[in-house]
Amino acid sequence: MSKSKGIMLRVQSADGTKRIEVSSSSLTCQLYEQVYQSFGLNSYDFALYKERNRKDEIISSKSKTVRSLGVKHGDMIYLTPIPAGEPDAYDRAPSSSGFSVVSRPSSGNLTQNRSNSNIQEDDVDVQLSKLDGKIERKRDPKYCRHNNNSRCFHCSALEPYDEEYLRDQKIKHLSFHAYLRKMTSGVDRGKFLALEDISCRIKNGCKDHPPWPKGICSKCQPNAITLNRQVYRHVDNVTFENTKLVENFLNYWRITGNQRIGFLYGTYEIHSDVPLGIKANVVAIYEPPQDSTRDSVRLLPDTREEIVDQLATALGLRRVGWIFTDLVAEDVKKGTVKHLRNATSHFLSAQECIMAGNFQNEHANASKYSSNGYFGSKFVTVCVTGDESNQVHMEGYQVSNQCMALVRDNCLVPTKDAPELGYVRESTDKQYVPDVYYKEKDNYGNEVSRLARPLPVEYLLLDVPASTPLTPTYTFNTNPAKQPFPIENRLVDGHIQDFNALSTYLSQFGPEEFVVAITDFHLLLYIATMDMLPMREYMGPLLEAIRTKNNEGASEWSRSEHWATVEQLIVASSPPPSRPGSVNAGSVTAGTGFSVENQWTCSFCTYLNPGSVQSCEICNLPRSGQH
């Protein structure tokens, strides 16, 4: 038997050109394997083309041979990175990425732009898409030998994804928009860029075989997944606008010793410290109903969740993340806490990663580059725990898009005894689960693939710095001289939201301080959800005035009959005045200044009358004849 003739092919990529020798009878999937090995790639996230302009794609197949491609000895083929993961009819090598860049011509040409132009992206994304993104550099006095109007290698602007710059600035991850710029920096300027989440589910509608578990084929079977550490993140920083926000949240743990969960409300803004970066600016923390102990927290159904989101929207805010505590006191006198989370234990547990994945799936990121209109998420996770010096500090995270897909398709579960390990489910007759791998080095330094049973969750995590600014800002009232309005869902003495708490809180403010008093997120939520008096439908003008910082508009609303009713109820519910000379004698000012001075109660109709009138305002009976 004669041996198949070997041919030499040149493979050109962005990193240079390499020569590989293949047999003409080799399968095209073997050609992919040789390219993978020659370039030392980490995954099969690439495509091969016979033409430089991405025409005539060479499909990885177990049936087609190199001879069938019509290539000759010395021909050039072209390698293009394609983060794969979209299950389709192509017999490509296993994917290892969380999304696909789709650029597959079906008949030699692809003229349709796959971006979705009907999607309404977030304002911050629209703003960043209009920016140049280049990193400007000053003229180097040592190396630059040109005039001020010229640029050279040493002073020309850098791309926002420049690896050396990011390394020097100690920026661990590309911003999402810097990543998009990198993906659209090729010859076609990203004309065919399409981001797609991976799917761990069997494709529906295949008629070539009975439904699972009786049958499955390569057309409907999801690809195997190799977990990669994601190189970009959707949010680059979490900023709490002032320290009082976090302190108020931590007060629950300080009082009870129990852990706590809260939802972060704020805005997404441009983060200038990272090229084309985004930060989540937190201005309020809402605490949902929950059962908590010193070791655990369990969220309860929240009947007011929709009202909270509507209130936030009216104030120009949105839910941007969640925060939870994991604090154990070490020395109460010193105020130190134990350092529990580190490289030798875990940063986030598998259960927390799954919870973060659920939240990120619920708050998907709108993207015009995705065929379904969404890709990834800006939702952040913040853990409050002890640091190396045993001080309370915050750690911010996101989970990768791969983690989101595993959680969304119910493939990932926590392990029982090891919080740092997750576990990918095995296929059952009810659910097919693709193989999931991660790579690590063995004892000899060789990189090997491991089946993700179990799975170290560090492969799913992205660090997001969390901090407070040097110059604090205050969207809502945090006057330290005033007792704050109680925070919702805290079933602790002295922290209950009720009408008496409303009366006590407002009594601290004079008529001229209405705007300051009312600008409190927790107070506004209480007013919007009061059972005794429906106020939510009348709060629109007030919320708009607070959002636009229109103090006159807020003051005008305070003179409305709806708020006057609240004030009258506050006056009516106030305790009766003590006899003159007692320690409780005097006046109490509620809200905008209803004065409760030497009030008297009519013994006939029980109406509470001002001290200045001598006859009951309801029944007109004289005060002098009453006891």
HELIX and SHEET records of a PDB file:
HELIX    1   1 THR A   28  SER A   38  1                                  11    
HELIX    2   2 ARG A   67  LEU A   69  5                                   3    
HELIX    3   3 ASP A  123  SER A  129  1                                   7    
HELIX    4   4 GLU A  163  ASP A  168  1                                   6    
HELIX    5   5 PHE A  176  MET A  183  1                                   8    
HELIX    6   6 THR A  243  THR A  256  1                                  14    
HELIX    7   7 GLU A  305  ALA A  314  1                                  10    
HELIX    8   8 ALA A  350  GLU A  362  1                                  13    
HELIX    9   9 ASN A  401  ARG A  408  1                                   8    
HELIX   10  10 VAL A  457  LEU A  460  5                                   4    
HELIX   11  11 PHE A  499  LEU A  506  1                                   8    
HELIX   12  12 PRO A  511  GLU A  513  5                                   3    
HELIX   13  13 PHE A  514  ILE A  518  1                                   5    
HELIX   14  14 PHE A  521  ALA A  528  1                                   8    
HELIX   15  15 ARG A  536  TYR A  538  5                                   3    
HELIX   16  16 GLY A  540  ARG A  547  1                                   8    
HELIX   17  17 ASN A  551  TRP A  557  1                                   7    
HELIX   18  18 GLU A  561  SER A  573  1                                  13    
SHEET    1   A 5 GLY A  16  SER A  23  0                                        
SHEET    2   A 5 GLY A   6  SER A  13 -1                                        
SHEET    3   A 5 MET A  76  PRO A  81  1                                        
SHEET    4   A 5 PHE A  46  TYR A  49 -1                                        
SHEET    5   A 5 GLU A  57  ILE A  58 -1                                        
SHEET    1   B 2 PHE A  99  VAL A 101  0                                        
SHEET    2   B 2 LEU A 195  ASP A 197 -1                                        
SHEET    1   C 2 LEU A 174  SER A 175  0                                        
SHEET    2   C 2 TYR A 232  ARG A 233  1                                        
SHEET    1   D 3 ILE A 225  LEU A 227  0                                        
SHEET    2   D 3 VAL A 436  LYS A 441  1                                        
SHEET    3   D 3 GLU A 447  LEU A 451 -1                                        
SHEET    1   E 8 LEU A 461  ASP A 463  0                                        
SHEET    2   E 8 VAL A 392  VAL A 399 -1                                        
SHEET    3   E 8 VAL A 380  GLY A 386 -1                                        
SHEET    4   E 8 ARG A 318  THR A 325  1                                        
SHEET    5   E 8 ILE A 261  HIS A 271 -1                                        
SHEET    6   E 8 GLY A 277  TYR A 286 -1                                        
SHEET    7   E 8 ASN A 237  PHE A 240  1                                        
SHEET    8   E 8 ALA A 466  SER A 467  1                                        
SHEET    1   F 2 GLN A 290  SER A 292  0                                        
SHEET    2   F 2 VAL A 297  LEU A 299 -1                                        
SHEET    1   G 2 ALA A 329  ASP A 331  0                                        
SHEET    2   G 2 THR A 336  VAL A 337 -1                                        
SHEET    1   H 2 ALA A 364  ALA A 366  0                                        
SHEET    2   H 2 TYR A 374  SER A 377 -1                                        
SHEET    1   I 3 LEU A 412  PRO A 414  0                                        
SHEET    2   I 3 LEU A 421  VAL A 424 -1                                        
SHEET    3   I 3 LEU A 455  PRO A 456 -1                                        
SHEET    1   J 2 THR A 589  ALA A 590  0                                        
SHEET    2   J 2 PHE A 594  SER A 595 -1                                        
SHEET    1   K 2 TRP A 600  THR A 601  0                                        
SHEET    2   K 2 LEU A 608  ASN A 609 -1                                        
END                                                                             
